[in-house]
């Protein structure tokens, strides 16, 4: 059966910084399950696959989505995204692939849907989600979005910059196959569009500190509303404007 858009969730067993990261428990359930449960709510996806070489991960994904078993040779740390994407594209009959990172537990179904909608509305051009920030950016030792020898701009006045966060990207299947076979790569091929994200959705788990922060965020979000020092507590609750 041919699908319009299929989700591809890459989840190999190996992990350099955190052992078997995708099966690490986070607030009572495996990290992998957060994204799988979110993907199940995405309305413009026709099918979802966990892409893995691991029997353990395949078992953990059971009843939540389908499993695409990749070759162990494509599950080593040196494997390029282009390689496993090409392998998946050759073997799954779909027009477009939405790659969703299993280590982003806070990404929402609305963000994934919106990235897919942008891809479809732009003639199936590639779409990457990005993290959008307003920070004093330094590149190669030089300021990028603020001047030297002048008054410092406030953070909210800075020009926004973005970086590709690899939480979601959507790409046309035939473009993957054609580019990889002709050029040896398939990921960064113009035209490309960007879908900016902000806030907690951008949290991507790479190491132990990231797990600790994610756990704290989950606990905080499930707790009571924010507390304040007694000196301002009543003023905040009454709606006093503290913007100035």
C-alpha positions in Angstrom: 0.0 0.0 0.0 1.3 3.5 -0.9 1.2 6.2 1.7 1.2 10.0 1.3 3.3 10.8 4.4 5.0 8.1 6.6 6.7 8.9 9.9 10.2 7.5 10.4 11.5 7.5 14.0 15.2 6.5 14.1 16.0 4.6 17.3 19.1 2.5 17.4 20.2 0.5 20.4 23.6 2.0 20.8 24.2 5.4 22.4 27.6 7.1 23.2 26.7 9.3 26.1 23.7 7.4 27.7 23.5 3.6 27.5 20.4 2.4 25.5 19.1 6.0 25.7 15.8 5.3 23.8 14.7 2.8 26.5 15.9 4.9 29.4 12.9 5.5 31.8 11.8 9.1 32.0 9.1 9.9 34.7 7.9 6.3 34.6 8.0 5.3 30.9 10.6 4.8 28.2 11.9 7.9 26.5 10.9 6.4 23.1 7.2 6.2 24.2 6.8 10.0 24.5 7.3 10.6 20.8 5.4 7.4 19.7 2.4 8.6 21.7 2.6 12.1 20.2 3.0 10.7 16.6 -0.2 8.7 17.1 -2.1 12.0 17.4 -0.7 13.6 14.2 -3.6 13.9 11.8 -1.7 14.2 8.5 0.4 11.1 8.9 -0.7 7.8 7.2 1.8 5.5 8.9 4.5 5.5 11.5 7.6 3.3 11.8 10.3 3.0 14.4 13.5 2.4 12.4 15.8 0.2 14.4 18.1 -2.8 14.4 17.2 -3.7 18.0 14.9 -6.4 19.1 14.5 -4.7 22.5 13.4 -1.4 20.9 11.1 -3.2 18.4 9.5 -4.9 21.4 9.1 -1.6 23.2 7.4 0.0 20.2 5.0 -2.9 19.8 1.3 -1.8 19.8 2.4 1.9 19.4 3.6 1.9 15.8 5.1 -0.3 13.1 8.7 -1.3 13.0 11.2 -1.1 10.1 14.2 -3.3 10.8 17.4 -1.8 9.5 20.6 -3.7 8.8 23.1 -3.8 11.8 25.6 -2.2 9.4 23.4 0.9 9.4 23.2 1.1 13.2 26.8 2.1 14.0 27.7 5.5 15.4 29.4 6.5 12.2 26.3 5.9 10.0 25.2 9.1 8.3 21.5 10.2 8.3 21.6 10.2 4.5 22.4 6.5 4.5 19.6 5.3 6.7 17.1 7.7 5.1 17.9 6.3 1.7 17.5 2.7 2.9 14.1 3.6 4.4 13.0 5.5 1.3 13.8 2.6 -1.0 11.8 0.1 1.0 8.7 2.1 2.2 6.1 3.1 -0.4 5.3 6.6 0.5 5.5 10.1 -1.2 7.1 11.9 1.7 8.9 11.0 4.9 8.6 12.8 8.2 11.6 12.1 10.3 10.9 12.6 14.0 13.5 12.5 16.7 12.7 10.0 19.6 14.8 12.0 22.0 12.5 15.1 21.9 9.8 14.1 24.5 8.1 17.5 24.5 7.5 18.0 20.8 3.7 18.3 20.1 1.5 16.7 17.5 0.6 20.3 16.4 4.2 21.1 15.6 4.7 17.9 13.6 1.5 18.5 11.7 2.4 22.1 10.9 5.8 21.0 9.6 4.2 18.4 7.3 1.6 21.0 6.2 4.4 23.4 5.2 6.1 20.6 3.3 3.0 19.8 1.4 2.0 23.4 0.7 5.5 24.1 -0.8 5.3 21.4 -3.4 7.0 18.8 -1.1 10.1 20.9 -0.6 12.2 19.8 2.4 11.3 21.3 5.7 13.5 21.4 8.9 12.3 22.4 12.3 14.6 24.9 14.0 15.2 26.3 17.4 14.6 30.1 17.3 16.5 32.2 19.8 17.3 35.8 20.6 20.7 35.7 22.2 23.9 37.7 21.8 25.4 35.5 19.1 29.1 35.1 18.6 30.6 33.3 15.6 34.3 32.8 15.0 35.1 35.2 17.8 32.9 38.0 16.4 29.5 39.4 17.4 26.9 38.5 14.8 23.6 40.3 15.8 24.9 43.1 18.1 27.4 45.8 17.6 30.7 46.5 19.4 31.5 49.9 20.9 27.8 50.8 21.3 25.1 50.5 24.0 24.2 46.9 24.5 20.8 46.1 22.9 18.2 44.4 25.1 17.7 40.7 24.4 14.2 41.3 23.0 15.7 43.8 20.5 18.2 41.4 19.0 17.8 39.9 15.6 16.5 36.3 16.0 18.7 33.5 14.8 17.8 29.8 14.2 19.6 26.5 14.1 18.4 23.2 12.8 17.4 21.1 15.8 16.6 17.8 14.0 13.5 17.3 16.0 11.5 17.0 12.8 12.2 17.2 9.2 10.0 16.3 6.2 11.4 15.3 2.8 10.1 13.9 -0.5 10.8 10.2 -0.9 11.8 10.4 -4.5 14.1 13.3 -3.9 15.9 11.2 -1.3 16.4 8.3 -3.7 17.3 10.4 -6.7 19.8 12.6 -4.9 21.5 9.8 -3.0 21.9 7.6 -6.1 23.2 10.5 -8.3 25.1 12.6 -5.8 25.8 10.4 -2.8 23.8 12.6 -0.4 20.1 13.5 0.0 19.6 15.6 3.2 20.6 19.2 2.4 19.3 19.8 -1.1 17.7 23.1 -2.0 15.0 24.3 -1.9 14.7 24.0 1.9 12.3 25.7 4.3 12.5 26.2 8.0 9.9 25.9 10.7 10.9 27.7 13.9 10.2 26.2 17.4 10.7 27.8 20.8 10.4 26.8 24.4 10.2 23.4 26.0 9.4 21.6 22.7 13.1 22.2 21.7 14.5 20.2 24.5 16.5 17.3 23.0 18.0 14.6 25.2 21.6 13.9 24.6 23.2 13.3 28.0 22.5 12.7 31.7 22.0 16.4 32.4 19.3 16.5 29.7 17.5 13.6 31.3 17.6 15.4 34.7 16.2 18.6 33.2 13.4 16.7 31.3 12.4 14.9 34.5 12.3 18.2 36.4 10.2 19.8 33.6 7.7 16.9 33.7 7.4 17.1 37.5 7.0 20.9 37.4 4.4 20.8 34.7 2.3 18.3 36.7 2.6 20.3 40.0 0.7 23.3 41.4 1.1 26.8 40.0 4.3 28.9 40.5 5.0 30.2 44.0 6.5 33.6 44.8 8.3 35.3 47.7 5.8 36.6 50.3 6.8 40.2 49.4 5.3 40.0 45.9 3.0 37.0 46.2 -0.3 38.9 46.6 0.7 41.5 44.0 1.3 38.8 41.4 -1.9 37.0 42.2 -3.9 40.3 41.9 -2.5 40.9 38.4 -0.1 43.7 39.1 1.9 44.6 35.9 5.6 43.8 36.5 6.8 44.4 32.9 8.5 47.7 33.7 
